[in-house]
């Protein structure tokens, strides 16, 4: 008996159709003030573009190229030194290569900054 009642309720559910939804009219007002969402999206995109352009200009700077070259040369030297010893694991080699590259780049950067500081001090003395 329980089966018959269940079967009947399922068939009744299938026969019922949903009533059509009432249509609603929506009025959209365009705002021209600075706080609209479209303006915020475009300003965020322009900020991202400006940041990317600034980064691209930085990478093109000769000082950055010199720093990268110094780090690359130190890394190659550390790899060559590791190949001669062959007793270290690869993880130790990666650590030593990173340390050598960072040390070379830091030394080069500090030398360049001290030269710039010395030139600025000379310019102040002349003025």
Secondary structure, DSSP 8 states (H G I E B T S, - for coil): -HHHHHHHHHHHHHH-----------------STT-HHHHHHHHHHHHHHHHHHHHHHHTSHHHHHHHHHHHHHHHHHHHHHHHH--S-HHHHHHHHHHHHHHHHHHHHHHHHHHHHHHHHHHHHH-
